Amino acid sequence: MDVLVGMGMIRVLGCVGGGHVHIDTNTQSHINVMCMNCHKIIDLPSDEIERLDQRIANESGFRLQGSSIIFYGLCPACQKEKGIK
């Protein structure tokens, strides 16, 4: 896995619970939304992230390899299961 990360083919998102490390094969800039209960992860494309990437690159001088923002919460199915409206 370290080789794939080094090649930029995957990213390690870290642990969302359950003792599992999650990886992301989507290396384009995007938003990840992770459920803290069932550990489901969805990717959301975002024009705002693309604009922020450009601003960060311009202001820092870095050549960015991509980015992701991670939001944590409960997915709709888990909210329903727990009776949360």
HELIX and SHEET records of a PDB file:
HELIX    1   1 ASP A    2  GLY A    6  1                                   5    
HELIX    2   2 ASP A   47  SER A   60  1                                  14    
HELIX    3   3 PRO A   76  GLU A   81  1                                   6    
SHEET    1   A 2 ARG A  11  CYS A  15  0                                        
SHEET    2   A 2 VAL A  21  ASP A  24 -1                                        
SHEET    1   B 3 ILE A  41  LEU A  44  0                                        
SHEET    2   B 3 HIS A  30  CYS A  35 -1                                        
SHEET    3   B 3 SER A  68  GLY A  73  1                                        
END                                                                             
